[in-house]
Amino acid sequence: MSEPIRTPIVQFGTSRFLQAHADLFLSEARDRGQDVGPVTIVQTTASGARAGRLRAFDGSPIPIVIRGIEAGAPVERTVGVTSLVRGLSAVDDWDAVERIVVDEAKILISNTSDAGFALNEGERLGSDVPRSFPLKLLKLLFARQKAGGAPLTLFPCELIPRNGDVLRALLLKLADENGLPDPFRAWLESCLFANSLVDRIVSETIEPAGAVAEPYALWAIEKQPGLAAPCLHPDVRMVDDLAVVERLKLFILNLGHTVLAEWWRETGRAEGELVREIVADPVLRQELDAIYDEEVLPIFAAGGVLEAPSYRASVLERFENPFLAHRLAEIFGNHAEKKRRRICGLLAWKQALGLDLNTPKLDAILASEIG
């Protein structure tokens, strides 16, 4: 009789992004003989559309197609991800999720979208399954602490600056607001919350599970005492200071996506238009270049980030990737929140640097009611 599966990694979020990013790295590390994983993956929302996807997470190979230009040559290869061995719904399978977090977990990974840390007004811990992800996580961590479980390591992958610090502060605040006891607060403070940044364009979903992604990938994790990477992999990098990597990604690649999505909706372009198609429009490409040249790169220069021009060039190459079908309609999701994080974040950095620079194009996008 076979031993029951134990999953020391629990992942919140079933997105195609994590399948082609963290889950792929973990799977490749396991294939190389590293003692990591496997993973229980948890759907945090009540979306019935993803029920079929959950059933696909049974350890069978999930196809990840890597498609694009690598070292100057076109590549296309398919990798079977086998690290995902169990799929559960936080809404329908709460008791099972709680048992696994309490009894099996050592590492928690999350990517619950740009609004993933949002709370529902007035919601408090009770006997029911919480609606918001932060309260779900708090309830699970409290159950683990009450059962005598060891502190955990958490790797939030949400595109929020200092995401580990933000999640830790939010959970401590919620613990206070919900009257949780001091021993739990002390236990929570002893958990490790990693600040990390994820980068890979994952353009298409393969049903019921799988994805199409570009060759480039990065999981940058800021070093802190006692923190180890979830696996050893060429695309997982421990860095001394995440700020530079974070700003490059958020204020060049992600901001560029947000600008393009704004223009796509504002000008009523084709519903199925792709990133590579909109950047091929000479008028809009000129406007995008002007934003980078006049309103973005000068801020990076003032901040002493010398690699920003070369990163911008690499981002435009990634936007032009002829092998990816990256739809602007999908990028447009949570558009207002993305504008706030990406454009407001850049302008706040400009202000902190004391830079006297006009940013009329970004100001106009920020002021628009689109989104």
Secondary structure, 3 states (H helix, E strand, C coil): CCCCCCCCEEEECCCHHHHHCHHHHHHHHHHCCCCCCCEEEEECCCCHHHHHHHHHCCCCCEEEEEEEEECCEEEEEEEEECCEEEEEECCCCHHHHHHHHHHCCCEEEECCCCCCCCCCCCCCCCCCCCCCHHHHHHHHHHHHHHCCCCCCEEEECCCCCCHHHHHHHHHHHHHHHCCCCHHHHHHHHHCEECCEEEECCEEEECCCCCEEECCCCEEEEECCCCCCCCCCCCCEEEECCCHHHHHHHHHHHHHHHHHHHHHHHHCCCCCCCEHHHHCCCHHHHHHHHHHHHHHHHHHHHHCCCCCHHHHHHHHHHHHCCCCCCCEHHHHCCCHHHHHHHHHHHHHHHHHHHCCCCCCHHHHHHHHCCCC
